[in-house]
């Protein structure tokens, strides 16, 4: 989808404040209300805007531990990859999962209250998923940058 400058401004403002009124949005992007509303509806209809959500402070919800886990599968035969991915989708603790090139097949970002909770999750859930050959975990010591806004150019 080709985006003009006004649509990019709309996306930028909405990523900063998803609760902005249409009047304020129009003013901030330099459009009148009706054209701004139409552009917004077009962006939503196109699927570029998938939805709206509240961003929570993970530490204030008790999720103080962030663990990055590298997963290597034993086999990549038909059904094994799909089964692994289906199991990971069920895990609420896994907030991000990426299929990778390189040494690991997948990278998981897992948020937990503490190391004991991660240890239970590791033994009760992750290690019981069939087809995993190796897991390597790294605990994040400090969050340097966390952005939810996409860099729309």
RANORWO-V253579 format. One record per residue. N is the residue number from 0. RES is the residue in three letters. PSI is psi in whole degrees, -180 to 180 (NA if undefined). OMEGA is omega in whole degrees, -180 to 180 (none if undefined). D_LAST is the distance of its C-alpha to the last C-alpha in Angstrom with 1 decimal. Layout:
N	RES	PSI	OMEGA	D_LAST
N	RES	PSI	OMEGA	D_LAST
//
This chain:
0	UNK	126	178	12.5
1	UNK	127	-178	10.8
2	UNK	132	174	8.9
3	UNK	177	-175	9.8
4	UNK	-40	-179	9.0
5	UNK	-42	179	11.7
6	UNK	-39	177	10.7
7	UNK	-40	177	7.3
8	UNK	-42	178	9.8
9	UNK	-47	-180	12.2
10	UNK	-41	179	10.4
11	UNK	-49	-179	9.8
12	UNK	-44	-178	13.4
13	UNK	-33	178	14.8
14	UNK	-25	177	13.6
15	UNK	-33	-177	15.4
16	UNK	93	-179	18.4
17	UNK	-9	-180	19.1
18	UNK	10	-179	22.4
19	UNK	141	177	21.3
20	UNK	158	180	23.5
21	UNK	-35	178	22.4
22	UNK	-46	180	24.0
23	UNK	-39	178	22.1
24	UNK	-48	-179	18.8
25	UNK	-43	180	19.6
26	UNK	-42	-177	20.7
27	UNK	-26	180	17.7
28	UNK	-3	176	15.3
29	UNK	33	177	17.9
30	UNK	163	170	19.3
31	UNK	167	-171	22.8
32	UNK	-49	-176	23.5
33	UNK	-50	178	24.3
34	UNK	-36	178	21.2
35	UNK	-45	179	19.0
36	UNK	-43	179	21.2
37	UNK	-43	178	21.0
38	UNK	-43	179	17.2
39	UNK	-46	179	17.4
40	UNK	-38	177	20.2
41	UNK	-41	178	18.4
42	UNK	-39	177	15.5
43	UNK	-45	-178	18.3
44	UNK	-33	-179	20.4
45	UNK	-16	-177	17.8
46	UNK	-3	177	17.7
47	UNK	-43	171	14.0
48	UNK	111	-176	15.5
49	UNK	-24	-178	18.4
50	UNK	-173	-179	20.2
51	UNK	143	-177	20.7
52	UNK	159	173	22.4
53	UNK	137	177	23.9
54	UNK	123	-177	22.8
55	UNK	151	173	26.0
56	UNK	111	-173	27.1
57	UNK	-35	-180	28.5
58	UNK	-36	179	31.2
59	UNK	-16	174	32.5
60	UNK	2	178	33.0
61	UNK	9	-180	35.0
62	UNK	75	-174	32.6
63	UNK	-21	-175	33.1
64	UNK	130	175	32.9
65	UNK	123	-179	29.9
66	UNK	133	174	31.0
67	UNK	124	-177	29.1
68	UNK	127	174	31.3
69	UNK	129	-177	31.2
70	UNK	131	173	33.0
71	UNK	129	179	34.8
72	UNK	151	179	36.6
73	UNK	-40	-178	40.0
74	UNK	157	177	39.5
75	UNK	29	-179	36.8
76	UNK	164	-179	39.2
77	UNK	130	179	38.5
78	UNK	-32	-178	38.4
79	UNK	-45	180	38.0
80	UNK	-45	-180	34.2
81	UNK	-40	180	34.1
82	UNK	-43	178	36.7
83	UNK	-49	-178	35.0
84	UNK	-38	178	31.6
85	UNK	-41	179	33.6
86	UNK	-41	-180	35.4
87	UNK	-38	179	32.2
88	UNK	-26	180	30.7
89	UNK	-17	-174	33.9
90	UNK	107	179	33.5
91	UNK	-29	-178	32.0
92	UNK	-27	179	32.0
93	UNK	108	-177	29.4
94	UNK	-18	176	26.1
95	UNK	144	177	24.0
96	UNK	128	-179	25.2
97	UNK	134	169	23.7
98	UNK	135	-170	25.6
99	UNK	161	163	25.5
100	UNK	167	178	26.5
101	UNK	-152	-174	28.9
102	UNK	-41	-178	31.9
103	UNK	151	177	31.0
104	UNK	-32	-178	30.4
105	UNK	151	170	28.5
106	UNK	129	178	27.1
107	UNK	140	170	27.8
108	UNK	121	-175	26.8
109	UNK	131	177	29.8
110	UNK	131	-177	30.4
111	UNK	162	177	34.1
112	UNK	-40	-175	36.3
113	UNK	178	-176	38.1
114	UNK	-32	178	39.2
115	UNK	-41	178	42.2
116	UNK	-40	177	40.1
117	UNK	-42	179	38.0
118	UNK	-44	177	41.2
119	UNK	-45	179	42.5
120	UNK	-42	179	39.3
121	UNK	-51	-176	39.5
122	UNK	-37	-176	43.1
123	UNK	-22	-174	43.3
124	UNK	-66	-173	40.1
125	UNK	-48	-177	38.2
126	UNK	-10	178	41.3
127	UNK	-3	178	42.7
128	UNK	123	-179	40.0
129	UNK	145	173	41.7
130	UNK	-5	179	40.3
131	UNK	128	178	38.9
132	UNK	-40	-175	40.2
133	UNK	143	174	38.7
134	UNK	136	173	36.7
135	UNK	123	-176	35.4
136	UNK	141	174	34.4
137	UNK	130	179	32.7
138	UNK	129	177	32.8
139	UNK	126	180	29.9
140	UNK	-36	-178	31.6
141	UNK	138	177	28.9
142	UNK	116	-178	25.4
143	UNK	-42	-180	23.3
144	UNK	134	175	19.8
145	UNK	116	-180	19.0
146	UNK	140	172	15.8
147	UNK	-22	-179	15.4
148	UNK	133	177	12.0
149	UNK	145	179	9.2
150	UNK	88	-179	6.2
151	UNK	118	-177	3.8
152	UNK	NA	none	0.0
//
